[in-house]
Amino acid sequence: MLKSLKAVIDFVMDILETVVFIGSMFIVVYLFILTPNQIKGASMEPTFQSGEYILTSRITYKFRKMVRGDVVVFKSPKNPDIEYIKRVIGLPGDIVTITDGSVTVNNNLLEEKYISAKTNLWEGGCIKDGISYTIPFDEVFVMGDNRPRSSDSREFCSVPVQSLIGQVFYRYFPANKVGKIANPLPRSIR
């Protein structure tokens, strides 16, 4: 009787150790390596639709530099409790100019086949038509792919790099869109 009780206790302890180990691994992965996010809103259409699920890598930029065209998740400059998803348009030191709906970075016109409409500007926003904006050191310029429906750097200026959570690298829902998120910009302008 005593042997069978000890066997049951050993079995329960083994299960508890496994659960604690798996839980610990999940927490480490979630906090330090990758984070699942849900798309909320239309600011990244047509690339992402509201309700889709993505994975955000928290470590990508520890191994490589950020490049133009990357999709990133960051804390909102207006409310750090809210996370935004946008596309990196300009890097620190870049000069961004928006003129008549066209975007140039360092005097190179961006051919943005992924956007849903021409780039509009907001009254009272950070960016003015035809006036160049130099991105400060340690900040990035981000915009949503659905320009008329996106609150982004055109409105609140560039975003501090330290507010970035990570790079969006994979979509895992819906099933018909599962896959890696590719950077659509040519390597020559990244």
N, C-alpha and C positions, 0 to 999 in steps of 0.2 A: 504494500500500500504506500509506504513511504517513498519507495523508488519511483512509482508511477506519479506521485505528487511532485517529486523533484523533476521528473521528465517534463511534466506539464509546465512547471515554473520555468525551466530552461527554454522550452519552446516559446512561451510567451515573451521571455526576455530577448530571445533571438529576433522575434518579430518586432518588438519595440526598438531594438538597436537598428534594425533595417529601416523602420519608419523614420527614426530620428536622423539616420544617415541620409536618406533620400530627401527628407525635408530640409536638412542643412545644405545639401547640394543645390536644391531648388532655390533657396534663399541666396546663396552665393552667386549662382548664375543670374538670377533676377536682378540683384543689386549691382553686380559688377561686370557682367558680360553682355547679356541681351535682355531686352524688355519687350513684351508684347504690347501693342497699341491698337486701338480701334480708330478708324477714320470717322470723324464727326464733322459733318458739314460739306459744303461744295467747293471749298477753296482750292482743292487740288484736282478737280475734274478737268479733263477726261482721264488723267493718269490713275487716280484713285476715286472710288465712289464712296459715299457715306455708308457706313456699316461694314466695310472691309476690314480685315485684320492683317496687321503687319508685324514684323520683328525689327527691332531697332538695336543695332550693335553699339554698345557703350565703349568698345575697345578699338574700333577700326582706326580712329585717328591717333592712337598710340603707336600704330605700325606704319601708317602712311599719312601723307598730307591730305588735307581736304582739297577737293577740286570743284571747279564750277560745274554745275549740273547735278551734283549729289543732292539727294533728298534727305533732309535732316529733321529731327524732332528737337524742339527747344522750349524753354520756359518763356511764356509771354512776357514782354517787357512791361506791360501794363499790370499784369496779375501773375506772379510766379507760380500760383497754384494751377494755372491753366497751361497745357502743353499745345504747341502749334506744330504743324508739319508743313514745310515749305521747301522750295528748291534753292540751292546756293547759286546766286547769280554773280556775285562779286566777292573777291577775297581781300584781305587787308592790303591797303595801298592802291587798290584798283580805282579807276575813275569810271563811274556809271553815269550815263546820260540817257534820258528818255525824251525823245523828240517826236511829236506827232504819232505817238503809239509805238514807235520803234525803240528798241533798247540797244545801246552800244556800251561795250566794256573796253576801256583802254583804246577807244576809237575804232573798235572792231564790232561790226553789226552782228548781233546774235540772231541766228536763224533758229527760231524756236518752234519746231514742228509739233511740239507737245502741248502748246497752249491752246485754249479754247476761243480766245478773242484777243484783239489788239490790247496793248498795255495802256490802260487809262491812268490818270492821276487823280488824287483826292484834293479837294479844296482844303487848304490849310495843312496839307501833309508835308512831309519832310522833303519830298522831291518836287521840283518845279519844271515845267516843260522847257526843254532846251538848256537847262542850267546843270552843269556837271556837279557831281557829288563825289568827293574823295572819301573812300572808306577808311576810317581810322585804324591804327595798329590794333591788332587783337580783336577785330570785329569782322563780321561778314554781312553781306547784303543778300537778303532772301526775298523771294516772291512766290506766291502760289501760282499754279498753272492756270487757274480760272481767274484771270486778272480782275474782272469786274466784281467778283465775289470774294476777294481775298484781302484780309487785313495783314499787311506785311511791311517791309522796309520802305515802301513808297509813303506809308503813313507815319510809322514810328522810327524811321532811320535804321541804320545798321544795328546788328544784334551782337552783344559781347560773346566771344567764343566760349567763355566759361558758362554761359547759359545753355549751351548745346548739351543735349542728353546723348545724342548719337546719330549715326547714319542709318537710314532705312535701307535694308538690304534684301528683304524677303517678304512676299505676300503669301499668307497661308489660308486665307478664306476670302472669297468663295472658292470652291474646289475647281471651277473652270478657269480661274486666274492664278492658281498657285504657281509660284516661281520666283526667281531672283529678279531684283529691280535693277535694270541696266541704266547707265548714264547715257542719255541721248545726245549729248554734245560731242562734236568731233574732238579727238585728242588734241588737235592743234589749238583749240581755244579753251581747253580745260585749265 
